[in-house]
Amino acid sequence: MDTETVQSKWQFSCDLEVDYESDEKASIVHSALAVDKELQPDKVQRRMSVSEGKLSVYFEAVEARFLRASFSAFVDVLNLATRTIEEFDPGVDL
């Protein structure tokens, strides 16, 4: 079997980890962002998890430009979700 045939189509990947210092805060952000699915799931995949107060996100894409676009859009909404938590819970320091 040809090695190119066996090679995964997901050639580009990226990890992101954000420390919210609490499972509750990380879970709120996770829940808010989990409903926003990838627009081209055949070209980009995203997996999220929460552990020990950290939101971990793993991206895979078939091309670097899809990875960049997905990561950039995700960071924008992640920033919005984080700022929203800060705004509506003044006792929270993220």
N, C-alpha and C positions, 0 to 999 in steps of 0.2 A: 504494500500500500504506500502511496506517495506521501511524504511527510507534510506537504502543503495541504493535502486533503484532510489530514488529522488535525492540523493546527486550528485553534479556535478562531471564530470570526471576531471575538471580543479582544482586539489587540491592544487597546488603550484602556488604562484604568487609573483611578485616583481614590485616595482615602481622605476623609475629612473627619476630625474629631473635635467636638466643642464641649468643654467642661463647664457644666452649669452648677456643679457642686451640690446637686440634689437630684435624686431620681424624679421627684415630683415636677420640678421645672423642666428637666430634660424630656419627661413624658408629655408635658403640655405642648412643648415645641414639636415633638415627634407626632403627636396626634393632629396638630394643626397642619403639618406639612405632608402627612401620609395620604391625605385625600387628593393631593395634587400629583397625579400620575404623569409619567413621561409621555410627551406627545408622539414620539416615534419609538415605541418599545422594541421594534425590530432593529433599531440602530443604537439605542442607549438603554441601559438598565441601571436602576438605583435601588440599593438595599439599605435600610436604616434599622438601627437597634439602639436600645438604651441600656446602659450598665454602669453602675457605680457613679451615678450623676453625670454621665457623659453621653452625648448623642454621637453615635458613630454612623457615618454614611460612606458607602462604597459605590463608586460609579464604574461602569464598563461601557465602552463604545467601540463601534466598528471603525471610526475615523477620529482623528484628533479634534477636528472642528466640531463634531457632535459632542464630544466630551467637554470641550471648552464652553460651548453654548449651554449645555445642561448644567454644568458646574456653576457658571456665572449666574444663570437664572435662579438656581437653588440658593446660592449665597445671598442674592437679593431678598428672597422671601424669608430666608433664615434670619437675616438682619431685621426685617420688619417684625417677625414673630418675637424676636428677642427684645426689640424696643417696645413692643406692645406690652409684654410682661413687665418690663421696667416701668412703663407709664401707669399701668393700672394696679400695680402692687408696689407702692413707694418703699416698702420695707425690703424689697428684693434688690440686691446689688449684684448684677451679672457681670 
